[in-house]
Amino acid sequence: MGMKCLSDSGLIEAYIKAKELELDPNFIQLLEVELKRRSISIHLDETQKKQNG
């Protein structure tokens, strides 16, 4: 089953939250692989992240 049952918006939300919470890099990499497989591109603004966090 894997991440195929996860909607695109759910995948994006999970990825952003995982980055915010600095979760395990291997988990983040799995999300990135799935994003790439679906041809979804996300560019997080690091300066905004630093200001908010």
VENQUI-V603948 format. One record per helix or strand. SS is the DSSP state (alpha for helix, beta for strand). FROM is the first residue (numbers start at 1). TO is the last residue. If there is no record, write none. Layout:
ss=(SS:SS)
from=(FROM:FROM)
to=(TO:TO)
//
This chain:
ss=(alpha:alpha:alpha:alpha)
from=(2:8:25:46)
to=(5:20:37:52)
//
